Structure formats: C-alpha cells, structure tokens
Amino acid sequence: MDAPLAPTDSVPEDREAITPAALISVDYIAPPEPLAPFVTTLYHFCCDEPVIRDIQPAAVGNLCLFPHGRGEMLFAEGHRDPNHEVGLLTPLSRAAPIMVAGPFHVFGAALTPVGWAALTGLHAGEHRDRLLPAGAVLGPGIDTLGQELLAAYRARSMSGRDCALTVGGFIDANLKRVNPRHLELIAATGQWLAASFNPDVAALTGRAGYSARQVQRLVERYFGLPPRALARKYRALRAAALLSAPHLSMEDEAAIAEAFFDQPHMIREIAHFVGRTPARLGDASTPYLAEMIDARNLRELGG
C-alpha cells in the first residue's frame, strides 16, 4: 500500500503522558563497516500498547518502515504528517512529539549528513521537518522492497533486526556520489561541532576553500540548518546526552554550565531541541528520548 496512513483522531493530545520505559523495546544495530559513513545506526523499535506517546529529538534523517501503528508526528511549524508505511523522516530542526495508535513497531536506519545527501540528493534545509512517503523521493524500488519487508515482518518470517539490515543493504546499493569538496566541508563541520559547545562560526570560513557565504549555504544543504543554528542544536543534544548519563563528571558539569548563558537559557534550549527539560532527561518514563540522545547517535560529530 503506497498511500500514507491516515492520521489517528483517537490519539489524545496529552503530550506529557509519555509511554513508560518498561513497555518499549529499542534495539540498535551497528551498520556493516562499509555503510558506517552513511548510517549512524540501524534500529528496531516496538511497543504493543494501544496508545504510544513519545518525543523525537532534533535528529538526522531516517529511512523508516512501520509494520504496525497508525499515527502522526507534530513538527516545528505546527503541521502534522502521518507515518507512511515506507517513510522518509527528513532532518529535524527541533524536537517533535509522536502520537500513535498501537501496537507500534518501526525498523529502519538513521542517516548521517553524508548518507542523507548520497541517498536522497535532497537539500536538507529546504526539506527539513517532514515525514514523507519514501517512494516519492527514492523511487519505486524502496516501495517494492518495503512492502516485502513489511509482509515478512508481519508474518514473522523475518525479525526486526534482519529487516533493518536489509534496509541498510538497500541504502548501500543506492548511494550516489557526493561532491568530494562538499564531503571535505561536511567532515570539517562535524569536527567543528565536536570541538566545542560554542564553536566560532568564523572558524568554518575557508574550509575546503569556501567563502563564508558558501559555507552558510552548504552547511544548511547537508545538515538542515545554517552553522549558528546547527551549533545551538548540537550544543543542546550534547548537553542532554551528558546530563542523561548515570554519572556526570565535574569536568562535564563545568563545561555544560559554561556553555549556556544561565540555567534558564540551558533549560529552554534543551527543551526546544530535545523535547524535555534537564530534570526529565534521566526519567525512566522517556525511553525513546533517552535512546535517541545517546552519544552513539551523535557519532557524526566525529566528522
């Protein structure tokens, strides 16, 4: 079925009633080594509750298949997109609530900025904050494969892990060439983001031989946001990852405190990009949130 799933009117609007951790299973699967520059992680998510509510932090793009569950995602500008059976989540500029009539099962792949460009060819900034039918972007091949995987998963002839690995195989077979100079700038941007909580935008000028204006344009093309906004996003995600860890070192605590103007500013920024205040980051009732801000999902910051 290529048509998008209809939004679920029966899902309540209470966004604070997050589905408890004990009811959700998330399996992260390392991509095969050749795919690692393009895929942050493969995954399989399941929850068999009749209603599921959670929050997707501002993230990279995802190729995601939904064998069970009808619902929608609420985006930054106030619009909503239904979860298409074979979907493509574009890079997010801020946190987005998820509301689904379950059971809710998902498998797929989280794409690095290079992976997003090589697979989709889309300008991440112009297409951010959407959940699209994947076939409209990637062609009929993903719909054909997607329907085969959905049927096999529903029939229990393939596991979620095997389905996710097959999605990875599709990505590997459909990657397109990215301009080598652009690749150099993407890598430099990842290193720039990782070097500091508050990196100086001017430090990107001249990378790969590009002017300040060219850097602004290309960073938004591949990461979905211009450099200054991108630095804000990853500062919040990195701070949230540290604050959600079981133990916070004094050095990390001091670095986080220095990164923000004051505590209210930190709270606002983390809530904007992560979807929860710092006090809720370690809450066991936010399982999907806790997984998505895990340090493994910021691997692209290594450049």
SULGI-V556783 format. One record per residue. N is the residue number from 1. RES is the residue in one letter. SS is DSSP state (H for helix, E for strand, - for the rest). D_LAST is the distance of its C-alpha to the last C-alpha in whole Angstrom. Layout:
BEGIN
n: <N:N>
res: <RES:RES>
ss: <SS:SS>
d_last: <D_LAST:D_LAST>
END
This chain:
BEGIN
n: <1:2:3:4:5:6:7:8:9:10:11:12:13:14:15:16:17:18:19:20:21:22:23:24:25:26:27:28:29:30:31:32:33:34:35:36:37:38:39:40:41:42:43:44:45:46:47:48:49:50:51:52:53:54:55:56:57:58:59:60:61:62:63:64:65:66:67:68:69:70:71:72:73:74:75:76:77:78:79:80:81:82:83:84:85:86:87:88:89:90:91:92:93:94:95:96:97:98:99:100:101:102:103:104:105:106:107:108:109:110:111:112:113:114:115:116:117:118:119:120:121:122:123:124:125:126:127:128:129:130:131:132:133:134:135:136:137:138:139:140:141:142:143:144:145:146:147:148:149:150:151:152:153:154:155:156:157:158:159:160:161:162:163:164:165:166:167:168:169:170:171:172:173:174:175:176:177:178:179:180:181:182:183:184:185:186:187:188:189:190:191:192:193:194:195:196:197:198:199:200:201:202:203:204:205:206:207:208:209:210:211:212:213:214:215:216:217:218:219:220:221:222:223:224:225:226:227:228:229:230:231:232:233:234:235:236:237:238:239:240:241:242:243:244:245:246:247:248:249:250:251:252:253:254:255:256:257:258:259:260:261:262:263:264:265:266:267:268:269:270:271:272:273:274:275:276:277:278:279:280:281:282:283:284:285:286:287:288:289:290:291:292:293:294:295:296:297:298:299:300:301:302:303>
res: <M:D:A:P:L:A:P:T:D:S:V:P:E:D:R:E:A:I:T:P:A:A:L:I:S:V:D:Y:I:A:P:P:E:P:L:A:P:F:V:T:T:L:Y:H:F:C:C:D:E:P:V:I:R:D:I:Q:P:A:A:V:G:N:L:C:L:F:P:H:G:R:G:E:M:L:F:A:E:G:H:R:D:P:N:H:E:V:G:L:L:T:P:L:S:R:A:A:P:I:M:V:A:G:P:F:H:V:F:G:A:A:L:T:P:V:G:W:A:A:L:T:G:L:H:A:G:E:H:R:D:R:L:L:P:A:G:A:V:L:G:P:G:I:D:T:L:G:Q:E:L:L:A:A:Y:R:A:R:S:M:S:G:R:D:C:A:L:T:V:G:G:F:I:D:A:N:L:K:R:V:N:P:R:H:L:E:L:I:A:A:T:G:Q:W:L:A:A:S:F:N:P:D:V:A:A:L:T:G:R:A:G:Y:S:A:R:Q:V:Q:R:L:V:E:R:Y:F:G:L:P:P:R:A:L:A:R:K:Y:R:A:L:R:A:A:A:L:L:S:A:P:H:L:S:M:E:D:E:A:A:I:A:E:A:F:F:D:Q:P:H:M:I:R:E:I:A:H:F:V:G:R:T:P:A:R:L:G:D:A:S:T:P:Y:L:A:E:M:I:D:A:R:N:L:R:E:L:G:G>
ss: <-:-:-:-:-:-:-:-:-:-:-:-:-:-:-:-:-:-:-:-:H:H:H:E:E:E:E:E:E:-:-:-:H:H:H:-:-:-:E:E:E:E:E:E:E:E:E:-:-:-:E:E:E:E:E:E:-:-:-:-:-:E:E:E:E:E:E:E:E:E:E:E:E:E:-:-:-:-:-:E:E:E:-:-:-:E:E:E:E:-:-:-:-:-:-:E:E:E:E:E:E:E:E:E:E:E:E:E:E:E:E:-:H:H:H:H:H:H:H:H:-:-:-:-:-:-:-:-:-:-:E:E:E:H:H:H:H:H:-:H:H:H:H:H:H:H:H:H:H:H:H:H:H:H:-:-:-:-:-:H:H:H:H:H:H:H:H:H:H:H:H:H:H:-:-:-:-:-:-:H:H:H:H:H:H:H:H:H:H:H:H:H:H:H:H:-:-:-:-:-:H:H:H:H:-:-:H:H:H:-:-:H:H:H:H:H:H:H:H:H:H:H:H:-:-:-:H:H:H:H:H:H:H:H:H:H:H:H:H:H:H:H:H:-:-:-:-:-:-:H:H:H:H:H:H:H:H:H:H:-:-:-:H:H:H:H:H:H:H:H:H:H:H:H:-:-:-:H:H:H:-:-:-:-:-:-:H:H:H:H:H:H:-:-:H:H:H:H:H:H:H:H:->
d_last: <38:36:37:35:36:38:37:39:42:43:40:41:39:38:35:35:37:33:34:34:32:35:35:32:30:26:25:21:21:18:17:18:16:16:15:12:9:12:13:12:16:19:22:26:27:31:33:37:38:40:38:35:33:29:26:23:21:19:16:14:17:19:21:24:28:30:33:35:35:36:34:32:29:30:28:27:30:32:32:32:31:33:31:31:32:29:27:23:22:20:17:19:20:22:23:26:29:30:33:35:38:37:37:33:31:28:26:23:19:16:14:10:10:10:13:15:15:16:18:20:20:20:19:18:19:23:23:21:23:25:26:27:29:27:29:30:26:26:29:32:30:28:32:34:31:31:34:35:32:34:37:36:35:38:40:38:38:34:32:29:27:28:28:24:24:26:24:21:23:24:20:20:23:22:19:19:18:15:16:14:14:13:10:9:9:7:4:6:7:4:5:8:9:8:11:14:15:17:14:17:16:18:15:13:17:17:13:14:17:17:20:20:21:19:16:17:18:15:13:16:16:13:12:16:17:17:15:17:18:14:14:17:16:13:16:18:16:15:19:20:18:20:23:23:23:26:26:25:25:27:23:21:24:25:21:22:25:24:21:24:27:29:29:31:28:25:27:27:24:23:26:25:21:22:25:27:28:27:30:30:26:28:30:31:32:29:27:25:24:23:21:19:18:17:14:13:13:10:8:6:5:4:0>
END
